[in-house]
């Protein structure tokens, strides 16, 4: 492991100054402050279920700047009880409602269109559309959850297509402004998606937002999105909007580094929205979906932050204009410069390949307009604390660096294989 060498002195004003030896590191990321990538919109911050009308408390939700909540017809407020719609909209988030949650299609149970009879399903859709109109809700209709799994769609593919065509036609006949999301399949299955999209095009029932779920390899997400965009362009389909309405697999549930990689991947791929998935928690039979735990980034029942909550919290601190980050094989990062706040911030996630020394090279600092001779550097480590509560990230550097020229390198030593870190630069 490389060791970091800090020389600490005091300036005339009494503030701490530090310098870092130019050490080799196993991983280098370059943050180019002259390469703008558009405004920070927090597109990757979203949750599947995870909240109720009253929990978790606002101070644990609103600072994460969520942009999407995906939920059921019951929990949104369309079906028999108060829901989360008003709370979500007040935070500036969009709401996706999974229509299949009103009916289901499980093995041995009723499914839409059984014995050629669609009347019960039609009645459900009409009732939901009526209540939605009465309440004035603007909802993204997610037609079905994971229809490529028999656990959620126990009939054949042709029945699913019949249900999709019937449902989309009924929604659009009632509301021409309605937004349709789908097919929300489990995993990125290019063959399944492409076959479905070509069928939907030929039948005039394309979704407005194409959705699927990603649970295993977040670094593959940009390539998946690129492949799908090329396919759409080839076939003259003008859908630009994608939603990963479930991300973060069960293996990654408590790991801050991989969680940061999912957020990076959504940003890198230009995905419109994403929602953290929910899984069984440490306690058997307890699930992040229904415990007001933001899908397990809070400890259920106790509602205290885990390390992964802090990843979302620091992601929300990346404000202003996103800039390019050249990544390495072992880590990825999201960065932005904020002229109003006079700060540069970067969130980095490790890929699980062992202990890592990370060198972060910030270039073109002169293009920000707010750095002069010295820079304050704050480095936080977000450790992999597993299921346990993490009261706050660990501050491992807080010092003033002399600025020579237009770039500076910050070395973060000894990050764990599933750690994340957050670096903030500001005028000293």
C-alpha positions in Angstrom: 0.0 0.0 0.0 1.2 3.5 -0.8 1.5 5.9 2.0 0.5 9.6 1.7 2.9 12.2 2.9 1.4 15.4 4.3 3.5 18.4 5.3 1.4 20.6 7.6 2.3 24.2 8.5 0.4 27.2 9.6 -0.2 30.3 7.4 -0.1 33.8 8.8 -3.8 33.6 9.3 -3.5 30.4 11.3 -5.2 28.1 8.8 -3.7 24.7 8.1 -1.6 24.3 5.0 -0.7 20.9 3.6 1.2 19.5 0.7 1.2 16.0 -0.8 4.1 14.2 -2.2 3.9 13.2 -5.8 3.4 9.5 -5.2 2.4 6.9 -7.7 -1.0 5.4 -7.2 -2.9 2.4 -8.4 -5.7 4.4 -9.9 -5.9 7.8 -11.4 -9.1 9.8 -12.2 -8.9 13.1 -14.1 -11.6 15.7 -13.5 -11.6 18.2 -16.4 -13.3 21.4 -15.2 -13.3 22.8 -18.7 -15.4 19.9 -20.1 -19.0 20.7 -19.2 -21.6 18.0 -19.4 -24.8 20.0 -18.5 -26.5 20.9 -15.3 -26.6 18.5 -12.3 -30.1 17.2 -12.1 -29.7 14.3 -9.6 -31.3 12.0 -12.2 -30.1 8.9 -10.5 -31.8 9.7 -7.1 -35.0 7.8 -6.8 -36.6 5.0 -4.9 -38.9 2.0 -5.3 -41.5 2.1 -2.6 -39.4 3.0 0.4 -41.5 5.8 1.8 -45.0 6.4 3.2 -47.0 9.6 3.6 -45.3 10.1 7.0 -42.0 8.3 6.9 -39.1 8.5 6.9 -38.8 12.0 8.3 -38.3 14.7 5.8 -34.7 15.4 7.0 -33.7 11.9 5.8 -35.4 12.2 2.5 -35.4 15.7 1.1 -31.6 16.3 1.3 -31.2 13.4 -1.1 -33.1 15.4 -3.8 -35.1 12.4 -5.1 -36.3 12.8 -8.7 -38.4 9.6 -8.9 -40.6 7.4 -6.7 -42.0 4.2 -8.2 -44.8 2.7 -6.3 -48.1 0.7 -6.4 -51.6 1.9 -7.1 -52.4 1.4 -3.4 -49.4 3.3 -2.1 -49.7 6.3 -4.5 -53.2 7.1 -3.2 -55.4 5.8 -6.0 -56.8 2.8 -4.2 -58.5 3.0 -0.9 -56.0 4.8 1.3 -53.9 8.0 1.5 -50.7 7.7 -0.6 -47.3 9.3 -1.3 -48.2 11.3 -4.4 -48.5 14.7 -2.7 -45.3 14.1 -0.7 -43.4 13.1 -3.7 -44.5 16.0 -5.9 -43.7 18.5 -3.1 -40.1 17.3 -3.3 -40.1 17.9 -7.1 -40.1 14.1 -7.9 -42.0 12.3 -10.6 -44.1 9.3 -9.8 -44.3 6.0 -11.6 -47.2 3.8 -10.8 -47.0 0.0 -11.5 -50.4 -0.9 -12.9 -50.0 -4.6 -12.4 -50.0 -4.1 -8.7 -53.8 -3.6 -8.9 -54.4 -7.1 -10.3 -51.4 -9.4 -10.4 -50.7 -12.4 -12.6 -49.2 -15.1 -10.3 -49.0 -18.8 -10.9 -52.4 -20.3 -10.1 -54.0 -16.9 -9.7 -56.1 -14.7 -12.0 -54.4 -12.8 -14.8 -55.7 -10.2 -17.2 -57.6 -11.8 -20.1 -58.2 -15.2 -18.6 -60.4 -17.3 -20.9 -60.5 -14.4 -23.3 -62.4 -12.2 -20.7 -60.8 -8.8 -20.3 -63.7 -7.1 -18.5 -62.2 -7.3 -15.0 -58.9 -5.8 -16.1 -60.6 -3.1 -18.2 -62.7 -2.2 -15.1 -59.6 -1.8 -13.0 -57.9 0.4 -15.6 -61.0 2.6 -16.1 -61.4 3.0 -12.3 -57.8 4.1 -11.8 -57.9 6.5 -14.7 -61.1 8.0 -13.3 -59.6 8.5 -9.8 -56.4 9.9 -11.3 -58.3 12.5 -13.3 -60.5 13.4 -10.3 -57.4 14.0 -8.1 -55.4 15.7 -10.9 -52.4 13.4 -10.5 -49.8 13.6 -13.2 -48.5 10.0 -13.2 -46.2 7.9 -15.4 -48.0 4.6 -16.0 -45.6 1.7 -15.7 -47.8 -1.0 -17.2 -46.2 -4.1 -15.7 -43.3 -5.1 -13.5 -40.8 -7.6 -14.8 -43.0 -9.4 -17.3 -40.1 -11.6 -18.3 -40.3 -13.4 -15.0 -43.0 -16.0 -14.3 -43.0 -14.7 -10.7 -44.7 -11.6 -11.9 -46.3 -12.6 -15.3 -47.4 -16.3 -15.2 -48.9 -16.3 -18.7 -47.2 -16.5 -22.0 -45.6 -13.7 -24.0 -48.5 -13.4 -26.4 -50.9 -12.7 -23.5 -48.5 -10.0 -22.2 -48.5 -8.3 -25.6 -52.3 -8.5 -25.8 -52.5 -6.9 -22.3 -50.0 -4.2 -23.2 -51.8 -3.3 -26.4 -55.2 -3.2 -24.7 -53.9 -1.2 -21.7 -51.9 1.4 -23.6 -54.8 2.0 -26.0 -57.2 2.5 -23.1 -54.9 4.9 -21.2 -54.2 7.0 -24.3 -57.9 7.1 -25.3 -58.7 8.6 -21.8 -55.7 10.9 -21.6 -53.7 11.9 -24.7 -51.0 13.5 -22.4 -50.5 10.3 -20.4 -46.9 9.0 -20.2 -46.4 5.2 -20.6 -43.4 3.5 -19.1 -42.2 0.0 -20.0 -41.6 -2.8 -20.3 -39.7 -2.7 -17.0 -38.0 -6.1 -17.5 -35.7 -7.7 -15.0 -32.1 -7.1 -16.3 -30.9 -5.8 -19.7 -32.0 -8.4 -22.2 -31.3 -6.9 -25.6 -33.2 -9.6 -27.6 -36.3 -9.3 -25.4 -36.3 -5.5 -25.6 -35.7 -5.3 -29.3 -38.4 -7.8 -30.1 -40.9 -6.0 -27.9 -40.1 -2.6 -29.3 -40.5 -3.6 -32.9 -43.8 -5.3 -32.1 -45.0 -2.1 -30.2 -44.0 0.1 -33.1 -45.9 -2.1 -35.6 -49.0 -1.9 -33.3 -48.8 1.8 -32.5 -48.3 1.2 -28.8 -44.7 2.3 -28.1 -44.0 3.5 -24.6 -42.9 7.1 -24.0 -40.2 5.9 -21.7 -38.3 2.6 -22.2 -37.5 1.0 -18.9 -35.6 -2.0 -17.6 -33.8 -3.0 -14.4 -30.0 -3.3 -13.6 -28.8 -5.3 -10.7 -25.3 -6.8 -11.3 -22.7 -4.9 -13.3 -23.2 -1.1 -13.2 -20.3 -0.4 -15.4 -22.1 -2.1 -18.3 -25.1 0.3 -18.1 -23.6 3.0 -20.5 -22.9 0.3 -23.1 -26.5 -1.0 -22.7 -28.0 2.4 -23.2 -25.7 3.1 -26.2 -26.7 -0.3 -27.8 -30.4 0.5 -27.4 -30.1 4.0 -28.8 -28.3 2.6 -31.9 -31.1 0.1 -32.3 -33.8 2.7 -32.0 -32.1 5.0 -34.5 -31.7 2.1 -37.0 -35.4 1.4 -36.9 -36.5 5.1 -37.0 -37.9 5.1 -33.4 -37.6 8.5 -31.8 -37.7 7.5 -28.1 -35.0 9.4 -26.2 -36.1 8.7 -22.7 -34.9 5.7 -20.6 -35.7 4.8 -17.0 -33.8 2.3 -14.9 -36.7 2.0 -12.5 -34.9 -0.5 -10.4 -31.1 -0.4 -9.8 -28.7 -1.8 -7.2 -28.7 -5.6 -6.7 -29.1 -7.3 -3.3 -25.4 -8.1 -3.2 -24.7 -4.3 -3.4 -27.4 -3.2 -1.0 -25.1 -2.1 1.8 -22.0 -1.3 -0.2 -21.2 2.4 -0.8 -18.7 1.9 -3.6 -20.9 -0.1 -5.9 -23.9 2.2 -5.0 -21.9 5.2 -6.2 -21.0 3.3 -9.4 -24.8 2.8 -10.2 -25.3 6.6 -9.8 -22.3 7.2 -12.0 -23.6 4.8 -14.6 -27.0 6.5 -14.8 -25.3 9.9 -15.3 -22.8 8.5 -17.8 -25.5 6.8 -19.8 -27.8 9.9 -19.9 -30.7 7.9 -18.3 -33.7 10.1 -17.5 -34.5 8.5 -14.1 -33.7 5.7 -11.8 -35.0 4.0 -8.6 -33.1 2.1 -6.0 -34.5 -1.5 -5.7 -35.6 -3.0 -2.4 -34.5 -6.4 -1.0 -34.7 -8.5 2.1 -32.8 -6.8 5.0 -30.4 -8.3 7.6 -33.4 -9.4 9.6 -35.1 -12.2 7.8 -38.6 -11.4 6.6 -37.9 -7.6 6.7 -37.8 -5.9 3.4 -36.7 -2.4 2.4 -39.9 -1.9 0.3 -42.3 -1.6 3.2 -40.3 -0.2 6.1 -39.9 3.5 5.3 -36.2 2.8 4.9 -35.6 4.2 1.4 -35.1 0.7 0.2 -32.7 -0.2 3.0 -30.3 2.7 2.9 -31.7 3.5 6.3 -31.9 0.8 9.0 -35.5 -0.4 9.1 -37.4 0.4 12.2 -34.6 2.6 13.6 -34.5 4.8 10.4 -30.8 5.6 10.9 -28.5 6.1 7.9 -26.2 3.4 6.6 -23.2 4.2 4.5 -25.2 3.9 1.4 -27.5 6.8 2.6 -24.4 8.9 2.7 -23.6 8.1 -0.9 -27.0 9.5 -2.0 -26.5 12.5 0.4 -23.1 13.3 -1.1 -24.5 12.8 -4.7 -27.0 15.5 -3.8 -24.1 17.8 -2.9 -22.7 17.6 -6.5 -24.3 20.8 -7.7 -23.9 23.2 -10.5 -22.5 22.0 -13.8 -21.4 18.4 -14.3 -17.9 18.0 -15.8 -16.1 15.1 -17.4 -14.3 12.5 -15.3 -11.9 10.1 -16.9 -12.2 7.0 -14.9 -10.0 4.0 -14.3 -10.6 0.3 -14.1 -10.9 0.2 -10.3 -13.1 3.3 -9.7 -15.5 5.8 -11.3 -16.6 9.3 -10.3 -19.2 12.0 -10.8 -18.0 15.6 -10.5 -19.4 19.1 -10.9 -18.3 22.8 -10.5 -20.7 25.2 -8.9 -19.9 28.9 -9.6 -22.6 30.1 -7.1 -21.4 27.9 -4.2 -17.7 28.4 -5.3 -16.9 24.7 -5.0 -15.9 21.7 -7.0 -17.1 18.3 -5.8 -16.5 14.7 -6.9 -18.1 11.4 -5.6 -16.0 8.3 -6.3 -17.0 4.7 -6.0 -14.7 1.7 -5.8 -15.4 -1.5 -7.8 -14.5 -4.1 -5.3 -11.0 -5.0 -6.5 -9.1 -4.8 -3.2 -7.5 -1.9 -1.3 -7.0 1.1 -3.5 -5.0 4.3 -3.6 -6.8 6.8 -5.7 -5.2 9.8 -7.3 -7.7 12.5 -8.4 -6.2 15.0 -10.8 -8.2 18.2 -11.2 -7.4 20.2 -14.3 -8.3 23.6 -15.6 -9.0 25.1 -12.2 -8.4 28.5 -13.8 -11.6 28.1 -15.8 -13.8 28.2 -12.7 -13.1 31.8 -11.9 -13.1 31.3 -8.1 -9.7 29.8 -7.3 -6.6 31.9 -6.7 -3.4 31.0 -4.9 -4.7 28.5 -2.4 -7.4 25.7 -2.3 -9.1 24.1 0.7 -9.3 20.4 0.2 -11.8 18.2 2.2 -11.7 14.5 1.6 -14.3 12.2 3.2 -14.2 8.4 3.2 -17.6 6.6 3.1 -16.6 3.2 4.5 -18.3 -0.1 3.8 -20.0 -0.4 7.2 -22.4 -3.1 6.1 -25.7 -3.2 7.9 -24.6 -0.9 10.6 -25.4 2.7 11.2 -22.9 5.3 9.9 -23.3 8.6 11.7 -21.2 10.5 9.2 -18.4 10.0 6.6 -14.9 9.9 8.0 -13.0 13.2 7.2 -9.5 12.0 6.3 -8.1 15.3 4.9 -9.1 18.9 5.6 -6.3 21.2 4.6 -5.2 24.2 2.5 -3.1 23.4 -0.6 -1.0 25.9 -2.5 -2.1 26.2 -6.1 0.6 26.2 -8.8 -0.7 26.6 -12.3 -4.2 25.4 -13.2 -4.3 21.9 -11.7 -4.0 20.0 -8.5 -3.8 16.4 -7.5 -5.5 14.9 -4.4 -4.4 11.5 -3.2 -6.8 9.3 -1.3 -4.9 6.3 0.2 -6.1 2.9 1.2 -9.8 2.9 0.2 -11.5 -0.4 0.9 -12.7 -2.5 -2.0 -16.3 -1.3 -1.5 -15.7 2.1 -0.1 -16.7 5.4 -1.6 -15.1 8.9 -1.1 -16.1 12.5 -1.6 -13.8 15.3 -2.3 -14.7 19.0 -2.1 -12.5 21.9 -3.3 -13.2 25.5 -2.4 -11.3 28.8 -2.1 -9.2 28.9 1.0 
